[in-house]
Amino acid sequence: MGHSKILSGWGRYPRVHTSLGRQGIDEGHGQVIHRGLGRSYGDQAVCEGGTTLDNRFENRLIAWEGNTVVAQSGLSLQELLALAHPRGYTVPVCPGTQYVTLGGCLANNVHGKGHHRDGSFIDSVLWFDLHTAGGETLRCSKEVNSDLYWANAGGAGLLGYIGQMALRLAPIKQPLLRTTTYAAPHLEALMGLLDTKGMEHHYSVGWINTAKKGYPGVLTCGEWATANPGSLPISPSMPVKFSSISVPFAPPFNVINPVSLAVLNGFISRSMKQKSGIQQPGKFFFPLDGILHWNRAYGPHGLLQFQCVLPMHRGVEHTQLLLKAITLSGCLPFLNVIKRFGPSTGRFLSFPMEGYTIALDFPVNRSSIALCKHLSTLARKLGGRVYLAKDAVMTPDQLAPMYPELDAWKGIKRQMDPSGKFASAMSRRLKID
Ligand SMILES: Cc1cc2nc3c(=O)[nH]c(=O)nc-3n(C[C@H](O)[C@H](O)[C@H](O)COP(=O)(O)OP(=O)(O)OC[C@H]3O[C@@H](n4cnc5c(N)ncnc54)[C@H](O)[C@@H]3O)c2cc1C
């Protein structure tokens, strides 16, 4: 059996008591949940009062044929990309950090900067093995056990343990990105750029300066380079090569304040001056990985990330409403990212749907908790939904109207796991266990 521990997600809030075991070694009595690299922000990768099973060591690459790899679900994107890029391949959908496992990517059906081209993570999964509460192993694909295939993509580990999976990789000519940056004087211009330049390029991501009137911002777009201009060295482990700056411990106070915000905004306005260039993939896809343990900078109480998607219709007006609610609350959001999603390719609890997705980080305190709850209600009223991988505060009545297939998903959960073996602090909070 595992040992007792206080554990949290990447946001370091909430912190819960759990027994920590290791997948494949500890069985986990009572309720269990699996955990990859713990990069979901809230409480979905911790089983309060039960066992949290660490899956990081189930990370074998099993087969590689052409553009298809078969791997255990504990393999990280960092490990896979370091092997794939020198061979002329990439993982089609990567979230904003490479420190995630394949199992975690599937369980949240993660999205990247190219949703309008590549869809979400499940779109490159050919099949996976689901180990159920009843002790069966079911191979799930679009053709076989297809409801389970879709219900696990966003199912947050609540339908069983995802073991090995087959993943389709995408070919690339060079492990380098050709990038272009566009400055926008206000939010409307930024969202206009997302709709035009963002859709023309393979990848795009916007950053909003919420401290300035009108919300100016910057849009960065990229494509895989077809040739190396010779100015950048290509290292075999390139996606992971970074400076090893680290926040060594959580300071006793939150260092995110108007001063650090001004530093960040200075950085944003400097990058506004950049035009085109060639970038290494790590810097383009995973800029935050450049500072290890950056989540500690938010101090002892941790951080909340609010991420929602709002429909295209009146998108600018509705995004402005959200930002105004934040300004009125007096809470300071630190990193403000906006992206555009293409049409939804998932089902059940999968997050992406066509529209604009916005993600904002707040230090945890009473006001930011209340604000994130309020923003969840507002997002629902505006026809949007909140991303469960980031959420730590929503209530069951807020969740239900956001995900129209929730009841159907609960039916699958009851059928696959009648005794509720797979449960997390999140599933209890949202009453979906
Ligand atoms: C800096 C940063 C940037 C991010 N950017 C993005 C982004 O751009 N897009 C995006 O979509 N997400 C993003 N995320 C969120 C992150 O991609 C997801 O939360 C992802 O699920 C984390 O993977 P993990 O391996 O750390 O899983 P964990 O956080 O450990 O677990 C996440 C969920 O997966 C389940 N799970 C994990 N492994 C298994 C398994 N083998 N079987 C069954 N269930 C399993 C867990 O039970 C849990 O419910 C970001 C996170 C960070 C910290």
The ligand as a Tripos MOL2 file, in Angstrom:
@<TRIPOS>MOLECULE
LIG
   53    58     1     0     0
SMALL
NO_CHARGES

@<TRIPOS>ATOM
      1 C1          1.8650   25.2870  -17.7630 C.3       1 LIG1
      2 C2          0.6770   24.4800  -18.1870 C.ar      1 LIG1
      3 C3          0.1560   24.6780  -19.4470 C.ar      1 LIG1
      4 C4         -0.9500   23.9400  -19.8650 C.ar      1 LIG1
      5 N1         -1.4430   24.1690  -21.1150 N.ar      1 LIG1
      6 C5         -2.5010   23.4610  -21.5600 C.ar      1 LIG1
      7 C6         -2.9920   23.6420  -22.8870 C.ar      1 LIG1
      8 O1         -2.4900   24.4610  -23.6530 O.2       1 LIG1
      9 N2         -4.0370   22.8680  -23.2770 N.ar      1 LIG1
     10 C7         -4.6020   21.9250  -22.4660 C.ar      1 LIG1
     11 O2         -5.5450   21.2460  -22.9000 O.2       1 LIG1
     12 N3         -4.1570   21.7310  -21.2010 N.ar      1 LIG1
     13 C8         -3.1210   22.4740  -20.7460 C.ar      1 LIG1
     14 N4         -2.6320   22.2600  -19.4800 N.ar      1 LIG1
     15 C9         -3.2700   21.2350  -18.6460 C.3       1 LIG1
     16 C10        -2.6290   19.8440  -18.8350 C.3       1 LIG1
     17 O3         -2.2980   19.6170  -20.1690 O.3       1 LIG1
     18 C11        -3.6270   18.7750  -18.4360 C.3       1 LIG1
     19 O4         -4.1180   18.9940  -17.1510 O.3       1 LIG1
     20 C12        -3.0660   17.3480  -18.5100 C.3       1 LIG1
     21 O5         -4.1320   16.4660  -18.2920 O.3       1 LIG1
     22 C13        -1.9960   17.0990  -17.4740 C.3       1 LIG1
     23 O6         -1.4090   15.8220  -17.6940 O.3       1 LIG1
     24 P1         -0.7120   15.0370  -16.4810 P.3       1 LIG1
     25 O7          0.0080   13.8660  -17.0320 O.co2     1 LIG1
     26 O8          0.0470   15.9700  -15.6510 O.co2     1 LIG1
     27 O9         -2.0130   14.5070  -15.7400 O.3       1 LIG1
     28 P2         -2.4960   14.7280  -14.2140 P.3       1 LIG1
     29 O10        -2.6500   16.1720  -13.9550 O.co2     1 LIG1
     30 O11        -1.6500   13.9420  -13.3010 O.co2     1 LIG1
     31 O12        -3.9510   14.0570  -14.3160 O.3       1 LIG1
     32 C14        -4.9390   14.6880  -15.0940 C.3       1 LIG1
     33 C15        -6.1530   13.7490  -15.2170 C.3       1 LIG1
     34 O13        -5.7850   12.6150  -15.9900 O.3       1 LIG1
     35 C16        -6.1030   11.4170  -15.2960 C.3       1 LIG1
     36 N5         -5.1000   10.4250  -15.6880 N.ar      1 LIG1
     37 C17        -3.7580   10.6040  -15.7980 C.ar      1 LIG1
     38 N6         -3.1900    9.4550  -16.2330 N.ar      1 LIG1
     39 C18        -4.1950    8.5590  -16.3910 C.ar      1 LIG1
     40 C19        -4.2450    7.1850  -16.8070 C.ar      1 LIG1
     41 N7         -3.1660    6.5170  -17.1900 N.pl3     1 LIG1
     42 N8         -5.4490    6.5820  -16.8410 N.ar      1 LIG1
     43 C20        -6.5790    7.2390  -16.4880 C.ar      1 LIG1
     44 N9         -6.5830    8.5310  -16.0830 N.ar      1 LIG1
     45 C21        -5.4000    9.1730  -16.0450 C.ar      1 LIG1
     46 C22        -6.0350   11.8050  -13.8310 C.3       1 LIG1
     47 O14        -6.8280   10.9310  -13.0450 O.3       1 LIG1
     48 C23        -6.6200   13.2060  -13.8730 C.3       1 LIG1
     49 O15        -8.0170   13.1590  -13.8650 O.3       1 LIG1
     50 C24        -1.5340   22.9710  -19.0150 C.ar      1 LIG1
     51 C25        -1.0020   22.7690  -17.7410 C.ar      1 LIG1
     52 C26         0.1010   23.5120  -17.3290 C.ar      1 LIG1
     53 C27         0.6650   23.2770  -15.9550 C.3       1 LIG1
@<TRIPOS>BOND
     1     1     2 1
     2     2     3 ar
     3     2    52 ar
     4     3     4 ar
     5     4     5 ar
     6     4    50 ar
     7     5     6 ar
     8     6     7 ar
     9     6    13 1
    10     7     8 2
    11     7     9 ar
    12     9    10 ar
    13    10    11 2
    14    10    12 ar
    15    12    13 ar
    16    13    14 ar
    17    14    15 1
    18    14    50 ar
    19    15    16 1
    20    16    17 1
    21    16    18 1
    22    18    19 1
    23    18    20 1
    24    20    21 1
    25    20    22 1
    26    22    23 1
    27    23    24 1
    28    24    25 2
    29    24    26 1
    30    24    27 1
    31    27    28 1
    32    28    29 2
    33    28    30 1
    34    28    31 1
    35    31    32 1
    36    32    33 1
    37    33    34 1
    38    33    48 1
    39    34    35 1
    40    35    36 1
    41    35    46 1
    42    36    37 ar
    43    36    45 ar
    44    37    38 ar
    45    38    39 ar
    46    39    40 ar
    47    39    45 ar
    48    40    41 1
    49    40    42 ar
    50    42    43 ar
    51    43    44 ar
    52    44    45 ar
    53    46    47 1
    54    46    48 1
    55    48    49 1
    56    50    51 ar
    57    51    52 ar
    58    52    53 1
@<TRIPOS>SUBSTRUCTURE
     1 LIG1         1 GROUP 0 **** ****
